[in-house]
Amino acid sequence: TNREGSTIMSVKKQYSNMINELKAEYPKNTRVMCDSMNDPYAPVPSGTKGTVTSIDSLGTIHVKWDNKQTLGLIYGVDSFHKITSESEA
């Protein structure tokens, strides 16, 4: 129905806005630190620092970690923060 189509378009717009907000908040080369990662196989250890390389269309924040891992962060699932002070970088 028309209402369903309108709801789908609204959800797509909200999702697109969320991706754009992530890209604005974590642009390429932003430094981040992993607080904890919900990955049972090869999580990035807590306290590991890395550099954002990109954010894909699903909202995964791709990071090149200082320990050479390249596992992406999932916003709302993994716990991490932007490094804003020189002493933390």
N, C-alpha and C positions, 0 to 999 in steps of 0.2 A: 504494500500500500504506500501511498504518498507519505504518510506519517513515519513508516519504517525507514524509508529513504532519507527523510529529513533527520531522523535520529542517527542513522549511520553517518551522514555527512557531518553532523555535529560532533560525533565521537572522533571521526577522522581529523576534524579541525582541532579539537582539543589535543589529540595525540601529536599532530604536527606542531602545535604550539609548544608542547612539552619538549619535543626534540629540539626545537629552536632555542628554547630557554636553556637546555643543557649545553648546547653548542655555545651560547653566549656566556654561560657560567664557567665552562671548562674548555676554552679554545685550545687549539693545538699549542703545544709547548708549555701548558699549565703544569706546574708541579703539584703532585698529590701524594698523600700517604695512606696506605691501607691500614685501617683499624682492625677489621676482621673481615674474612671472606667466607661465604657460604658455598664452598666447593669441596666435596668429599674426596676428590682425587688428587688435585695438585693446587691447593690454595696458595695464594701469595701470603707469606708470613706477615703477621701483624707488625707494624712499624716499618715495613718496606716502603721506600720512596720510589717514585717513578714520574715519567713525563707523558702527558696525554699526546697521542698521535692522531686520533680522530674519534668521531662519534658517528656510528652508523645509523641507518634508517630505523633500526629497532631500539635505539637509545643506548646501546652498549658503548661504554666509554673505553676505548682501546688505549692501553698504556704500555709503554716500554719501561719495565721495571728495572731499577738499578742492579738487581740480582740476575739480570738477563732474561727473566720470564717475560712473556708478552700477553698474559691473560687479561681479558677485559673485565671492567667493573660493571655490575648491574645496579643501576640507581634504584634505591628502595629495597634492595636485597643485601648487597654488600655494604659494609660500613667503611667510609673513607672520608678524608677531608682535604681541602685545598691547602697547600702550604703557602702561607702568606708572609711569614717572617723570615728574614735572612738566617736567623739562628736555627730555624727548623729545616731550611733548604739543604 
